[in-house]
Amino acid sequence: MQISSTTYLLPIVMLFASNIFMTFAWYGHLSYKGTAILLAIFASWMIALPEYMLAVPANRIGSAVYSAAELKTMQEIITLIVFAGFSVLWLKQPLGWNHAIGFALIAAGAFFIFQAKA
């Protein structure tokens, strides 16, 4: 069976999209602290639904070419990238040198996950 480049790339694109939804679901309400918590919870659940509709097939498609550990590692790195942009652009909370070093160390760990299998 021949595996196309789409099988490698589509899960990554879908995980980026799902993480954008999930980041808004988890943290978007912080810009609206005057809103009732139950409304924030309901809105977050509605935002999270499309996240699941992207993440589940992304992992199913990706499992044809990536291990579960590789998919999880990708998801975590994508989450950090999306969150960094969200923090600065939406929440107006800049990231400092300590965040950059911490994220770099996590990325270094991801490097080892994707090394050749024994």
C-alpha positions as CSV (number, residue, x, y, z in Angstrom):
1,M,0.0,0.0,0.0
2,Q,1.4,3.4,-1.0
3,I,1.0,6.2,1.5
4,S,0.7,9.7,0.2
5,S,2.2,12.9,1.6
6,T,-1.4,13.9,2.5
7,T,-1.4,11.1,5.1
8,Y,1.6,12.8,6.7
9,L,0.4,16.4,6.4
10,L,-3.3,16.3,6.9
11,P,-3.2,15.2,10.6
12,I,-0.8,18.1,11.3
13,V,-3.1,20.6,9.7
14,M,-6.1,19.2,11.4
15,L,-4.3,19.2,14.8
16,F,-3.4,22.8,14.3
17,A,-7.1,23.7,13.6
18,S,-8.4,21.6,16.5
19,N,-5.9,23.3,18.8
20,I,-7.1,26.7,17.8
21,F,-10.6,25.7,18.7
22,M,-9.6,24.1,22.0
23,T,-7.4,27.1,23.0
24,F,-10.4,29.4,22.6
25,A,-12.6,26.9,24.5
26,W,-10.2,26.8,27.4
27,Y,-8.9,30.3,27.6
28,G,-11.0,32.6,25.4
29,H,-13.5,33.3,28.2
30,L,-10.7,34.9,30.2
31,S,-11.3,38.1,28.2
32,Y,-14.9,38.1,29.4
33,K,-14.6,37.6,33.1
34,G,-17.8,39.5,33.7
35,T,-19.8,36.8,32.0
36,A,-21.6,34.2,34.1
37,I,-19.4,31.0,34.6
38,L,-22.3,28.8,33.4
39,L,-22.4,30.7,30.1
40,A,-18.7,30.5,29.8
41,I,-18.8,26.7,30.3
42,F,-21.6,26.3,27.8
43,A,-19.8,28.4,25.2
44,S,-16.6,26.5,25.8
45,W,-18.4,23.2,25.2
46,M,-19.8,24.5,22.0
47,I,-16.4,25.6,20.8
48,A,-14.9,22.3,21.9
49,L,-17.3,20.2,19.7
50,P,-15.5,21.2,16.4
51,E,-12.2,20.5,18.1
52,Y,-13.2,16.9,18.7
53,M,-14.5,16.7,15.1
54,L,-11.0,17.6,13.9
55,A,-8.8,15.9,16.5
56,V,-10.4,12.4,16.3
57,P,-10.0,12.0,12.6
58,A,-6.6,13.7,12.7
59,N,-5.4,11.0,15.0
60,R,-7.2,8.2,13.1
61,I,-5.6,9.3,9.8
62,G,-2.3,10.0,11.4
63,S,-2.1,6.6,13.0
64,A,-1.4,5.2,9.6
65,V,2.0,6.8,9.6
66,Y,2.7,8.0,13.1
67,S,2.8,6.1,16.5
68,A,0.5,7.2,19.3
69,A,3.5,8.7,21.1
70,E,4.4,10.7,18.0
71,L,0.8,11.9,17.5
72,K,0.7,13.0,21.2
73,T,4.0,14.7,20.9
74,M,2.9,16.6,17.8
75,Q,-0.3,17.6,19.5
76,E,1.7,19.0,22.5
77,I,4.1,21.0,20.4
78,I,1.2,22.3,18.3
79,T,-0.6,23.3,21.5
80,L,2.4,25.3,22.6
81,I,2.7,27.1,19.3
82,V,-1.0,27.9,19.2
83,F,-1.1,29.0,22.8
84,A,1.9,31.3,22.5
85,G,0.2,33.1,19.6
86,F,-3.1,33.2,21.5
87,S,-1.5,34.5,24.7
88,V,0.1,37.4,22.9
89,L,-2.6,38.2,20.3
90,W,-5.8,37.5,22.2
91,L,-5.0,37.8,25.9
92,K,-2.4,40.5,25.4
93,Q,-0.1,38.6,27.8
94,P,3.4,38.6,26.4
95,L,5.7,35.6,26.8
96,G,9.1,36.1,28.3
97,W,12.5,34.5,28.0
98,N,11.6,31.9,30.6
99,H,8.7,30.7,28.5
100,A,10.9,30.6,25.4
101,I,13.5,28.4,27.2
102,G,10.8,26.1,28.7
103,F,9.1,25.7,25.3
104,A,12.5,25.0,23.7
105,L,13.2,22.3,26.2
106,I,9.9,20.7,25.4
107,A,10.7,20.9,21.7
108,A,14.1,19.3,22.4
109,G,12.2,16.4,24.1
110,A,10.0,16.1,21.0
111,F,13.2,15.8,18.9
112,F,14.0,12.6,20.6
113,I,10.5,11.2,20.2
114,F,10.9,11.4,16.4
115,Q,14.4,9.8,16.2
116,A,14.7,6.6,14.1
117,K,13.1,3.6,15.7
118,A,15.4,0.8,16.9
